[in-house]
Amino acid sequence: MSDSFSDKNVQDEVSELETKSVTAARLFDIRRIIGGLFAVYGVIVMIAGFTASDAEIDKAQGVNINLWTGVGMLVLGIFFLTWLKLRPTAPPPPPLEDTPEK
């Protein structure tokens, strides 16, 4: 058993941890969270807009505000999720080689 065997194991573990780190960074990207929440809430508010009574619409001066707000929220959520799909999070740069101290 040589040192190269243990170095290889260490390198494998480091590369595995880097892969997990990149996966975690992509999973918790703020664009995913914001886009998902806006999309879900947009659908909920749109449903409230579709089921609005005439009295609720008259209260908002004839505008179905829930419907239009829901559409806006849904569009914003789709924008964030599309942005995440088109421009994914870049992996972190590889660590620099250690330089000997003087």
N, C-alpha and C positions, 0 to 999 in steps of 0.2 A: 504494500500500500504506500503510495507516494503522496507528496503534497499536492500534486496536480489533480489527484482524484478529489481531494477535499476542496480544492479551489473550484473545480468544476461543479461540485454540489452547491457551494456558496453562490457561484454565478447563476446556477439554475434557480436557486431560491430568490435571488435578487431580481432576476428577470420575471419570475412569477409574481412577486410582490409589485413590481412596476406595472405589470399587466392589470392586476387587481386595482391598483391606484388609478389608472386611466379609466377603467370601467366605472369605478365609484365616482370619479370626477364627471364623467358623462351622464351617469344616472342622476346625480344631484345638480345638474346644470340648472341655473335659475330660469332659463328660458323654458325648460320643460315644465317646471312647477307653475310659473306664471301662465303659460299657454294652456296648460291643462285646466287650471282653476278658472280662467276666463272662459274657456270653451264650455265647461260643465255648467258654470253659473249662467252663461249666456243662453244655453238651452233651457235651463229652469226658468229664467226670466221671460224667454220667448213663449214658453208654455203658459205662463201667467198672462202674457199679453194676448194669446189666442183665446183664453177663457175669460177675458175681461168683460164685465157687464157695461151696459150703456151708462150707468151712473158713474162708474169709475172713469170712463173715457170723458164724460162731461166734466168731471172734477179736474181733469188735466186739460181743459179748454179744447176738447175735441180731438186731442192727439192720443193715440194709443202708445203712451210713453213706455210701457213695459215691453211692448213688441219692438220698438225702435232701439231701446237700450239693450235688449237681448240680442238683437241683430248686430249691434256695434260690439258688444262683448264677444260674441261668437267670432266675428271677423278678426278682432284683435287676438283672440286665442289661436285662431288658425294661422295668423301672421307669425306669432311667436313659434309655433310648432313647425311651420314651414321654414322659418329662419334657422331653427335648430337642425332640420333635416339637410338644408343646403349648405350650411356652414357649421359642421360639427366641431366640438371642442378639440383643439390641437393637443396631441400628447405632450407631456412635459419633456424638455430637452434632456438628453442623457447627461449624467453627472460628469463634471470635468475630472481629468486625471489629477491625482494628488501630486503636487510639486513638492520636492524636498525643501524644508525650511533652511535658511542660511544661518 
